[in-house]
Each structure stands twice: as C-alpha cells, then as structure tokens.
Amino acid sequence: MSSPIHYRNPRLQKIVHAKQGKAQLCLGSMELVDQDMEILANFLLRDDTKLTSLNLENNRTGPSGAEHLSLALRTNKVKYL
C-alpha cells in the first residue's frame, strides 16, 4: 500500500470524502472490487478517521481486497465490520 494508487472510483471517493469525521460508513451493495478496497484502506489509515462501523456486505471483493483492508484495520478503530 505504500505505492500511489492509480485506480480511481469517483463514486466511492465522493462517498468516503463526504463521510470524513463520521462514525459509520455503509458501502453495501455497491459492486466494489479489490481495487476499491485499496482506496478504502488509504482512507482508514488517515489519522483523522473517526470511523467505528463499516458495512461492506454484498460486494465483489476477493483475497486481494481483504488483504488491503486487513492491513488498514490493524491500526484503525473500526469495531464493527
């Protein structure tokens, strides 16, 4: 995750940006893929993230996306996934 992200998802980035400072983020049924999890992981690694609840149900992520999230969740305060 140290390399810059070249993949973009404007819809996801807009939602994540709008939820800065919020405790909950619902991204269920958005057809998110592994690359989207890298975007989300970078958001979770920010120092100002207050997120404690993250909903990712019914998406299309696999092992690579799970790896991105697991690395970010090690240092984040998310309690409910």
MARBA-3410 file (N, C-alpha, C, O; in Angstrom, 1 decimal):
81
0.8,-1.2,0.0,0.0,0.0,0.0,0.8,1.3,0.0,0.3,2.3,0.0 ~ 2.1,1.2,0.0,3.0,2.3,0.0,3.1,3.0,-1.4,3.4,4.2,-1.4 ~ 2.8,2.3,-2.4,2.8,2.9,-3.8,1.6,3.7,-4.0,0.5,3.4,-3.5 ~ 1.6,4.7,-4.9,0.5,5.5,-5.2,-0.6,4.7,-5.8,-0.3,3.8,-6.6 ~ -1.8,5.1,-5.6,-3.0,4.4,-6.2,-3.3,5.0,-7.6,-3.4,6.2,-7.7
-3.3,4.2,-8.6,-3.6,4.6,-9.9,-5.1,4.4,-10.3,-5.6,5.1,-11.1 ~ -5.7,3.4,-9.7,-7.1,3.1,-9.9,-8.0,4.2,-9.2,-7.6,4.6,-8.1 ~ -9.0,4.6,-9.9,-9.9,5.6,-9.3,-11.4,5.1,-9.4,-11.8,4.4,-10.3 ~ -12.1,5.4,-8.4,-13.6,5.2,-8.4,-14.2,6.4,-7.8,-14.3,6.6,-6.6 ~ -14.6,7.4,-8.7,-15.1,8.7,-8.3,-16.3,8.6,-7.3,-16.4,9.4,-6.4
-17.1,7.6,-7.6,-18.3,7.4,-6.7,-17.9,7.1,-5.3,-18.4,7.7,-4.3 ~ -17.0,6.1,-5.2,-16.5,5.7,-3.9,-15.8,6.8,-3.2,-16.0,7.1,-2.0 ~ -14.9,7.5,-3.9,-14.1,8.6,-3.4,-15.0,9.7,-2.9,-14.7,10.3,-1.8 ~ -16.1,10.0,-3.6,-17.0,11.1,-3.2,-17.7,10.7,-1.9,-17.8,11.5,-1.0 ~ -18.2,9.4,-1.8,-18.8,8.9,-0.6,-17.9,9.0,0.6,-18.3,9.4,1.7
-16.7,8.5,0.5,-15.7,8.4,1.5,-15.3,9.8,2.0,-15.2,10.1,3.2 ~ -15.2,10.7,1.0,-14.8,12.1,1.4,-16.0,12.8,2.2,-15.7,13.5,3.1 ~ -17.2,12.5,1.8,-18.4,13.1,2.5,-18.6,12.5,3.9,-19.2,13.2,4.7 ~ -18.0,11.3,4.1,-18.2,10.7,5.4,-17.0,11.0,6.4,-16.9,10.4,7.5 ~ -16.1,11.8,6.0,-14.9,12.1,6.9,-15.5,12.6,8.2,-16.4,13.5,8.2
-14.9,12.1,9.3,-15.4,12.6,10.6,-16.6,11.9,11.1,-17.0,12.1,12.3 ~ -17.2,11.0,10.3,-18.4,10.3,10.8,-18.0,8.9,11.4,-16.9,8.4,11.1 ~ -18.9,8.4,12.2,-18.6,7.1,12.9,-19.0,5.9,12.0,-18.4,4.8,12.2 ~ -19.9,6.1,11.1,-20.4,5.0,10.3,-20.2,5.2,8.8,-20.3,6.3,8.3 ~ -19.9,4.1,8.1,-19.8,4.2,6.7,-20.4,2.9,6.1,-20.0,1.8,6.3
-21.5,3.1,5.3,-22.2,2.0,4.7,-21.9,2.0,3.2,-22.2,2.9,2.4 ~ -21.2,0.9,2.8,-20.8,0.7,1.4,-21.4,-0.6,0.8,-20.8,-1.2,-0.1 ~ -22.5,-1.0,1.4,-23.1,-2.3,1.0,-23.7,-2.2,-0.4,-24.2,-1.2,-0.8 ~ -23.6,-3.3,-1.1,-24.2,-3.5,-2.5,-23.8,-2.4,-3.5,-24.6,-2.0,-4.3 ~ -22.5,-2.0,-3.4,-22.0,-1.0,-4.4,-21.2,-1.6,-5.5,-20.6,-0.9,-6.2
-21.1,-3.0,-5.6,-20.3,-3.6,-6.6,-18.8,-3.3,-6.5,-18.1,-3.2,-7.5 ~ -18.4,-3.1,-5.3,-17.0,-2.7,-5.0,-16.1,-4.0,-5.3,-16.5,-5.1,-5.1 ~ -14.9,-3.7,-5.9,-13.9,-4.7,-6.2,-12.6,-4.5,-5.4,-12.5,-3.6,-4.6 ~ -11.7,-5.4,-5.6,-10.4,-5.4,-4.8,-9.8,-4.0,-4.9,-9.3,-3.6,-3.8 ~ -9.7,-3.4,-6.0,-9.0,-2.1,-6.1,-9.7,-1.1,-5.3,-9.1,-0.1,-4.8
-11.0,-1.2,-5.1,-11.8,-0.2,-4.3,-11.4,-0.3,-2.8,-11.4,0.6,-2.1 ~ -11.0,-1.6,-2.4,-10.6,-1.8,-1.0,-9.2,-1.0,-0.8,-9.0,-0.7,0.4 ~ -8.4,-0.9,-1.8,-7.2,-0.1,-1.6,-7.5,1.4,-1.4,-6.9,2.0,-0.5 ~ -8.5,1.9,-2.1,-8.9,3.3,-1.8,-9.5,3.4,-0.4,-9.1,4.3,0.3 ~ -10.3,2.5,0.0,-10.9,2.5,1.3,-9.8,2.3,2.4,-9.8,3.0,3.4
-8.8,1.4,2.2,-7.8,1.2,3.1,-7.0,2.5,3.4,-6.6,2.8,4.5 ~ -6.7,3.2,2.3,-6.0,4.5,2.5,-6.8,5.5,3.3,-6.2,6.3,4.1 ~ -8.1,5.5,3.1,-9.0,6.3,3.9,-8.9,5.9,5.4,-8.8,6.8,6.3 ~ -8.9,4.6,5.7,-8.9,4.1,7.0,-7.5,4.4,7.7,-7.5,4.5,8.9 ~ -6.5,4.6,7.0,-5.2,4.8,7.5,-4.9,6.3,7.9,-3.9,6.7,8.5
-5.9,7.2,7.5,-5.7,8.6,7.9,-5.9,8.8,9.4,-6.6,8.1,10.0 ~ -5.1,9.7,9.9,-5.1,10.0,11.3,-6.4,10.5,11.8,-6.8,10.3,13.0 ~ -7.1,11.3,10.9,-8.4,11.9,11.4,-9.6,11.1,11.2,-10.7,11.6,11.4 ~ -9.5,9.8,10.9,-10.6,8.9,10.7,-11.3,8.6,12.1,-10.6,8.1,13.0 ~ -12.6,8.8,12.2,-13.3,8.5,13.4,-14.2,7.3,13.2,-15.1,7.1,14.0
-14.1,6.6,12.1,-14.9,5.5,11.7,-14.8,4.4,12.8,-13.8,3.9,13.1 ~ -16.0,3.9,13.2,-16.1,2.8,14.1,-17.0,1.6,13.5,-16.9,0.5,14.1 ~ -17.7,1.9,12.5,-18.6,0.9,11.9,-18.5,1.0,10.4,-18.7,2.1,9.8 ~ -18.2,-0.1,9.8,-18.1,-0.2,8.3,-18.9,-1.4,7.7,-18.7,-2.5,8.1 ~ -19.8,-1.1,6.8,-20.6,-2.1,6.2,-20.2,-2.3,4.7,-20.2,-1.4,3.9
-19.7,-3.5,4.4,-19.3,-3.8,3.1,-20.0,-5.0,2.5,-19.5,-5.7,1.6 ~ -21.2,-5.3,3.0,-21.9,-6.5,2.6,-22.3,-6.4,1.1,-22.5,-5.3,0.5 ~ -22.3,-7.6,0.4,-22.8,-7.7,-0.9,-21.9,-6.9,-1.9,-22.5,-6.2,-2.8 ~ -20.6,-7.1,-1.9,-19.7,-6.5,-2.8,-19.0,-7.6,-3.5,-19.2,-8.8,-3.3 ~ -18.0,-7.3,-4.4,-17.3,-8.3,-5.2,-15.8,-8.3,-4.9,-15.0,-8.4,-5.8
-15.5,-8.2,-3.7,-14.1,-8.2,-3.3,-13.6,-9.6,-3.0,-14.4,-10.5,-2.6 ~ -12.3,-9.8,-3.2,-11.7,-11.1,-3.0,-10.5,-11.0,-2.1,-10.5,-10.1,-1.3 ~ -9.6,-12.0,-2.1,-8.5,-12.0,-1.2,-7.6,-10.8,-1.3,-7.1,-10.3,-0.2 ~ -7.4,-10.2,-2.4,-6.5,-9.0,-2.5,-7.2,-7.8,-1.8,-6.5,-7.1,-1.1 ~ -8.5,-7.7,-2.0,-9.2,-6.6,-1.3,-9.2,-6.8,0.2,-9.1,-5.8,1.0
-9.4,-8.0,0.6,-9.4,-8.4,2.0,-8.0,-8.0,2.6,-7.9,-7.6,3.8 ~ -6.9,-8.3,1.9,-5.6,-8.0,2.4,-5.4,-6.5,2.6,-4.8,-6.1,3.6 ~ -5.8,-5.7,1.6,-5.8,-4.2,1.8,-6.5,-3.8,3.1,-5.9,-3.0,3.8 ~ -7.7,-4.3,3.2,-8.5,-3.9,4.4,-7.8,-4.4,5.7,-7.8,-3.7,6.7 ~ -7.3,-5.6,5.7,-6.8,-6.2,7.0,-5.5,-5.3,7.4,-5.4,-5.1,8.6
-4.7,-4.9,6.5,-3.6,-4.1,6.8,-4.0,-2.7,7.5,-3.4,-2.3,8.4 ~ -5.0,-2.2,6.9,-5.5,-0.9,7.4,-6.2,-1.0,8.7,-6.1,-0.2,9.6 ~ -7.0,-2.1,8.9,-7.7,-2.3,10.1,-6.9,-2.6,11.3,-7.3,-2.5,12.5 ~ -5.6,-3.0,11.1,-4.7,-3.2,12.2,-4.5,-2.0,13.0,-4.2,-2.1,14.2 ~ -4.5,-0.8,12.4,-4.2,0.4,13.0,-5.4,1.3,13.2,-5.3,2.5,13.7
-6.6,0.9,12.8,-7.8,1.7,12.8,-8.7,1.3,14.0,-8.5,0.2,14.6 ~ -9.6,2.1,14.3,-10.5,1.9,15.4,-11.9,1.3,15.0,-12.8,1.3,15.9 ~ -12.0,0.8,13.8,-13.3,0.2,13.4,-13.6,-1.0,14.3,-12.7,-1.9,14.5 ~ -14.8,-1.0,14.9,-15.2,-2.1,15.8,-16.2,-3.0,15.2,-16.3,-4.2,15.6 ~ -16.9,-2.5,14.2,-18.0,-3.3,13.6,-17.7,-3.3,12.1,-17.7,-2.3,11.4
-17.6,-4.5,11.5,-17.4,-4.7,10.1,-18.4,-5.6,9.5,-18.4,-5.9,8.3
END
